[in-house]
Amino acid sequence: MTSDTTHTERVTASPERLRELITHARVVLWDFDGPICRLFAGHSAAKVAADLGDWLEARGLHGLPTEGGRRTEDPHEVLRAVDRRHPDSDLVTELEERLTQEELRAVPSAMPTAFADPLIRTWAAVGSRLAIVTNNSPRVVIEYLTDRGLLSCFRPHIYGRSEELQYLKPHPRNLNRALTAMGAAPSTALFIGDTPTDYEAAREAGIPFLGYARNERKGKLLKEAGAMDVVGSLEPLLVAVRSGG
């Protein structure tokens, strides 16, 4: 496996810029799957999406979103497609629960993102307030954080997927919910995410954004979406937080 820290070519955030972002961040909002862990590291997201598609087709729902003529490999795209076609239906409710169960099964094999655990603990220890804003189920986030001994760093500020699928990122609602609950202005926050939808949600909410790209493909997608500040490892953030920004 290639180390995160070897891909310096995808880094666009300088040490000075990281210090600036950290200094102004009184509240740090995190995406979950990506910056904190790889949820489906040992439990293929593509297979989950395929299984959800098979389950839907067995119930007569065809024509799911495709990528290059193939079914999507993103389970959330399956959810979005069904919600667009059958909003507020029992089908959406059942499909969301099926995805939640798959995510829960993935937790034991999830791979922690390098430096995420000590960064979270250090940021909390120096007095920053932390929250998670994710398209994953909050039940899954709580189970993972409990297993890692990190839940107290975030609780009660965990904002995840509900049956109201229209509010999945890039919709900024959950980011705004987190800011409101924490009494924070957008300019005093920082959102760490790894997808264009994370960046788009942050931009819509007016929150400074830091992209985490574990590989070249992720970095390219973030930069094409317009993200200006991207890191290939969380280690420089940990160093900066430990040094007081």
N, C-alpha and C positions, 0 to 999 in steps of 0.2 A: 504494500500500500504506500502511495506517495504521501509524504508529509505535507500538511497544509502550508507550512512555512517555506516550502521550496518554490512556490509559484508567485514570486515577487512581481512578475509582469502584469498581474491582474490587480495590483494595489494602486489606487489613485489617491488615497488619503495619506498625506504626509504626517510625520510625527507632530509637527506644529498644528496641523488641522485637527488631529485627534485630540490634542490638548485643549484646543479651542472648543470642540464639541463637548468634551468632558467637563470643562470648567463651567459651561453654561447650563449643563444638564442637572437639574434638581430632581427630576423624575426620569427614569430610564424604562422605556417600554420595549419588551422583547417579543419577537415572533418566537414560536416554539420549535416546530420541525425545521431544522436548519441551523439557526444560531445556537440553540441549546442542545439539540441532539439530532441524529438521523433516525427518525422514528421507524422507518421501514428498512433499516439496514439489513435485517435478517428476515424480513417478512415483506415480500415484493409488493410495492404499491401498484405496479402494472398488473400483477395477478389479482389484486383486490379489485381494481377497476374492471378487469375482465369478468371476474365472478359476479360483480354487481350488474354488469351488462347482460350476462347470461341469465341472471335471476329476473331481470326486467323483461328480456325477450321471451322467457318462458311464460310471462304474464301478458304477452301480446304487445309490448312496447318496443318498437323498433326505431331505427334511424338515430341512434345516439351520436353525439359529436365525434368527428373523426379528425385525425391528423395525418395528412398525406395519404388519404384513402383507407387508413386503418382506424380502429377504435382508439379513443383517447386512452392514455395510460395514467391519467390523473383522476383519482376517485372523486375529487371535488368537482371536476367538470361533469362527471356523471350526475352528481347531485344537482348541479346548476341546470343541466339539461332537463331533468325530470321536473324540477321546480318551475321552470319556464312553461313546460307543457301542462303540468297539473299542479298549479300553486295551491297551497293550503289543503292538500289532499292527504288521505290516510296512506297513500302510496309513498309520498314524500316522507311522512313520519316514520314509516317502516324502513325505508331505504336509509334514512339518516341513522336510525338505530343499528342497522346492519353494519354500516360503516364504523360506527362507534365501537361495536364489538370487535371488528377487525383491528381497529387501532389499539384496543385494550390487549388483544392477543399479541400485538407487535411490541408492547412495552418491554417485556423481559429481554428481547434481543435488540432493543434500541441502542445505538452507539452514541455515547456522549461526545459532543463537539469538543475538540481539544481546547483547553484553557477556559471552557465555559464555567465549570463548577467553581474554580477559585476566583474567577472574575465576578461571578454573581455574589459569592460570599464577601469578597473584598468591597465591592460597591455597596452592599448592604451595611457592612461594618463601618464604613466611613460616613454613613448617614444618608446616602441616596435612597430614594423610595423607588421600588421596583414593581413592575406589573407585566403580565403576559397578555398579549392580544394575538389571537391565533384563529385559524380556520379549523383547527382540530377541536375535538370535544373537550370541554373543561374537565370531564371525568378522567380522561386520558392524561391530561396535564397534571392533575392532582396526584394520580397514581405514580407517574414517573418522578415527579418532584419529591414525593414521600419516600420512594425507594432510594433517592439520591441524598436525602436529608436536606433538601433545599426548600421545602414548602414554606417554612417560616420566613424566608427571604421575600416572598411574594404575597402571601395571604394577607388580606382577602382579595387582592386585585388580580384575578384571573378571569379574562373575558374571552370566551371561546364560542364555538359554533352552537347555534340553537336550531330549532325547526324553522326559524325565519331565515331561510337560505338567501333571500335577497340582500341580507346584510353581511354576507361573506365579503372579506376584502377582495377587490379594491374599495368597497364601500367603507367610508371612514367611521361608521357609527360606533364600533367598539373602541376605536382609538379615542373618540370624543367621550364615550362613557368613562373610560379610564381617567382621562384628564379631569372630568367633572367630579368623579368620586374622590380624586386625590387633591382637588382644589388647585390644579396647576394650569398655567397658561401654556399654549402650544410652544411658545418661544423658550420656555424653561424645561422642555422635555427633549428627549432623544429617542428615536425608534430604530431598533436594530432588526433588520429583516434580510431575507435572502432571495426574494422574488420580485419581479416587476409589479405584481399586485400589491406587495408590501410598500414599495416606493410610491405607487400611485395613491394608496390610502394615506400615507404620510403627507404627500404633497397636498392632497385635498383637505387634510386636517390642519395644514400649516405647521407641521412638526418637522424639525431637522431630522434627516435620515442618514443612517450609516448602513451600507450594504455589506453583507458577509457573503463571500463567494468561495466555496470550498474547491471549485475547479474552474477551468477556463470557460466552460459553457455557461456556468452560472454568472461569471463575471461579465461575459459578453452580453448576456441578456439584460443584466442590470444597467450596464453602460448604454445599451441601445434604448432602454426605457428612459434614460436621462439622469440616472443616479450619478452624482458627481464624486461622492466619497464612498470608496469601496476598499475593504481589506480582505486578504486571503487567509488571515489567521487572527484569532482574538488575542494572541500573545502581546502585540503592541499596546492594545487597550489595557490589558492587565498591568503591564509595566507602567503605563501612564497613570492609571488609577492608584497604584501603589506608591507612586512618587508624588501624589497629590495633584495630578493633572499637569 
